[in-house]
Amino acid sequence: MSTITLPIPDNIDLDTRDTVKFLAAKLFESGRLSLGQAAEVAGLSKVAFSEILIDYGVSLINYPASDIKRDASRI
């Protein structure tokens, strides 16, 4: 796993662990990471990670409505 360094202004109070969890949640939301990958980045189990997604406004079910409509029309 690689490491990324981000320059953050001194006047911004960010907790490193919360920032990593937020980034993992948003990468999961965008489809860039699977649930397992995002949980690993966040340093959590899949279950624990899925439980914190709501804290970041991310749905565990990451399936676009357009795909649901398309799949439903095939039935």
ChimeraX attribute file (.defattr): number of C-alpha atoms within 10 A of each C-alpha:
attribute: neighborCount
match mode: 1-to-1
recipient: residues
	/A:1	4
	/A:2	3
	/A:3	5
	/A:4	5
	/A:5	5
	/A:6	6
	/A:7	5
	/A:8	9
	/A:9	8
	/A:10	7
	/A:11	6
	/A:12	7
	/A:13	8
	/A:14	11
	/A:15	8
	/A:16	9
	/A:17	11
	/A:18	12
	/A:19	12
	/A:20	15
	/A:21	23
	/A:22	20
	/A:23	16
	/A:24	26
	/A:25	30
	/A:26	18
	/A:27	16
	/A:28	22
	/A:29	22
	/A:30	12
	/A:31	12
	/A:32	12
	/A:33	16
	/A:34	16
	/A:35	22
	/A:36	16
	/A:37	15
	/A:38	26
	/A:39	21
	/A:40	15
	/A:41	17
	/A:42	21
	/A:43	15
	/A:44	15
	/A:45	14
	/A:46	15
	/A:47	11
	/A:48	12
	/A:49	22
	/A:50	19
	/A:51	11
	/A:52	17
	/A:53	19
	/A:54	12
	/A:55	11
	/A:56	15
	/A:57	12
	/A:58	17
	/A:59	15
	/A:60	16
	/A:61	8
	/A:62	13
	/A:63	11
	/A:64	8
	/A:65	9
	/A:66	9
	/A:67	10
	/A:68	10
	/A:69	10
	/A:70	10
	/A:71	10
	/A:72	9
	/A:73	8
	/A:74	6
	/A:75	5
